[in-house]
Amino acid sequence: MRIPRQTVLAAGAVLAAALIGSSSMPSATSEPSATSDVAVSVTPERLNVVGLPCFPGSLNLTMTNTGTMDRYADLTLEPTGPLQLSRTLFSSWLPAVDPDQPVSAPVEVRVPRDTAPGSYQLTAEVDRKQVTVPVTVDPLPPKGPGDNLALGEQATASSTHGNFTLCGAVDGDKDSEHWDTLTGWNDGTRAAFPDTYDVALATPATVNRVELYTLDSARYPARLNGLRDWDVQVKSAGTWQTVAQVRGNTAGHVTTTFAPTQAEAVRILCLDGNDHTYSRIVELEAYGS
Ligand SMILES: [Ca+2]
């Protein structure tokens, strides 16, 4: 069974919807060729990010040719301070069609873990016209006793299905009804097991409990689509060891406890799914005692 994905667009007001008719806007540097018939929008109109490796902020860039001439356009992105962007250029051919045809592209925004919380911004520019997006860097979430040590930490997997995101299983959202908004990991090797999903902890920590949320929604119940068999492993002094085994699962949420173990990373070794097709994890959490 293939589970369709819906396009994810963050809801938000369209920012600076019209950079149109710029010939009427005085500019010391403008020239006739700088006249813009390209409408630019960035959604959401402001962004919050946090310095966790698997917790990027995401923006959607859109350009629309509102004029009557086919043209090519370059949208350039300029970050300030510590902001790191997955792209700084979005170029596209923009045919003049009626109705107007928007062209969109995503950009991920990250900051290093040690970034000071505060206010930053990035600027999107087309035809010398700018749209500014405020970016707030939030404090890191606590990672002490009782906190989810896996939240937002670097995930790696044996494979990831092209319709899903690697970091979806450590994004803090464990609601299977949000599966279509990429809040989960789905491996990319159909009907082939095992698959692995690892999360590297920020610093080695004692772990004695893992909470695994596999796909279990009204449309895709766990007994049909969830993870069935897996081993829980922790990496200690560079070596993976199995600390628990789960077999024949049909539940959406499984708590696994084991002897406190010093862990650098946590792994789910996926051995089978209830549809024998894919491994699906909506959220993986790790806790110490
Ligand atoms: Ca999730």
Residues whose N, C-alpha, C, O or C-beta is under 5 A from the ligand:
A	BS01	CA	G168 A169 V170 D171 G172 D173 K174 T183 G184 V282 E283
